[in-house]
Amino acid sequence: MKPLKEFTIPFIGLKVGKHHFDYQIDKKFFEHFEYDDFNDVKVKTELLFEKKTTLLELHFEISGVVNVNCDLTNEPYDQSVEGKFKLVVKFGDDYNDEFEDILIIPHGEYEINVAQYIYELIILSMPAKRIHPGVEDGTLDSEILKKLEELSPKGLDDKEDTSEDIDPRWNTLKKLLTDK
């Protein structure tokens, strides 16, 4: 898997200070990572790249819309995504990405590819359970929802009827709790 060229930043030629990069993420970006859970993607990524004398600071900020299928009805809908992430890049003897927000790269490196960090930020900004907004407010008319309602268990609200089936000896024990 070749890294995406437009996401490679050659920091060796940049002056010390802040630099701004904008990326428009679409479905082709996720095809590169072989991730096909999204129907369509329109996410704007802003990267504030701050070069300092001994380290690099990268501030990622994403906002946009991802078209996904609902987990309940499998109906496609637009899910808005927003997220922020800060990455500190330090220089060391060996490559090390054990830490979540610190990356150590060898002293001889002259560029960094940010595609993986953008990919992870978008994926992690998605909610764990994707529910169509029409399901939550009751406006979605779907065959699947009708079938789920039809097959749902009936009689769960009838707990009063089960009290008649209780052994009368338990009622005597309940009196002990109320006699205090």
N, C-alpha and C positions, 0 to 999 in steps of 0.2 A: 504494500500500500504506500504509494508515493505521497509525501506531504503536499498539501495544496500550496502552490507557489505564492498566491496573492496574500496568504496569511503568514508568510515568512518576513520577519522584520530584521534587516541587517543593521544592528545597533552600533556597529563599529564606526560607521560613517556619520552617525548622528551627534550633534553637539550636546553638551551637558545642559539639561533643562527638560521642559515638558514638550511632548509631541502628541498630536491628535490623529487617530486613525478611525475611519468609519468603514463598516462592512455591512452589506445587505445580504442576509442569509436567506436562501431559498431551498427548495426540495433537493436540488442537485448536490448541495453541500452534504446533506444527510445520506444521499446515495453513495457518496464517497466512503462514508463510514458503514455502509451496508445496513442502515437503520431505516426500516420501512413502516414504522407505526404511524407516521404523519402522512396525511393526504396532501397537504399543501403547507408551505411555510413562508411567512413574510415577517422576518424579525430584523430589526435594525440593531446593530452592535456598535457601540462607541467605546473606543479604547484610548485611555489617557496613558501614554507611555512616558514615564519620567526617568530620565537617565541621570544618575548621580555618579560620582567618581568611583565608588566602590561597589555599587549595586544598582539594580533596575527595579522600578516599581511599576506594576501594570494594574490599572483600574478598569475593569470591564463593567459595562452597563448595557443590559439588553432590554428591549421593549418591542412588542409586536403581537402577532396573531399566528396561531398554529391550528390548522384544521385537522381534527382527530375524530375518531368514532367513539360514541358514548359506550361506556362499559355495560350499561343496562339494556339499551335498545339497539345498539350498533348503528344509530343514526349519526351521520357526520355533523359536526358543529365547529364553530370557531372558538378556540380557547385562548384567551389573552395570557401572555407570559411577560413577566418582568423579573429582573434579577440584577444583583450586583455581586462582584467578586474582586478581591484584591490579591494580587500575586507578587511576591518579592523574589527577585532572581539574584542570587549571590554567586560568587565565583569561588571554586574550590578545586581540589585535586581530581575528583571523580564526579561523574553525573549522579545525582541523587534526587529523586522525586518522592521520597517516603512521606513527606509532610504535605498536608493539604494545601497550605498557602505559601510554602517556601520551596523554591526550586534551586538546586545547586548545579551549576554547569561548569565544565572544565575551563581553566584560564584561557585556553587558546580559541574558544568559541567566538564567533563574530556575528551570529544571527540566531534568532529564536522563532519557532513556529508556534503561533497561538491558536491554531485551528482546534486542537484537542480541548483546550480550555473553554472555547466558545461553545463547542459541542456539548461538553459536560454541563456548562451553565444553563443552556437551554433545556437539556433533558431533566436536570434537577429542579428547574423552575416549574415544571409541569406538576399538577396535583396528582397525588397517588391514585385517587379514584376520579375518573373522568365522567362527570354526569352532565348530560344535556340540560341547558337552562330551562327548556320546556318541560322537562320531567319534574324539576323542583317546583315550578309555579303552576303545573297542571295544564299548560296550554298545548303540550305536544300530543298529537293524536297518532298513536302508533299501534300496529298490529301486535307487536311484542308486548307492549304495556297491557293491552286488553287481555292477552293470553296469560300474562303473569297474574293479573287480578282475578281472572277466572280460576286459575289453579291454586290460588293462595288458600291456606287452611281456614276453614270457617269455624266459628264457635269459640274463638279464643277469649271473647269478651264475656262469656257466660260462666264466670267463676262462681257466681252465687248459687247456681244449680248444684255444684259439686259439694257445697256445705251440707246438704241433706244426706250425702253418702258417708259422712264422717261417723266413725264409731262413737257412740254416746259417752263412752268412758273418757274420751279426750275432752269433752265439754266440761266434765268434772275437774280435770286438771287445769283447764283454762280459768275456772273460777278461782283457783289458788292465786293466779297472777293478779286478778282484779280485787281480791279481798285484802290486799295490803293496806 
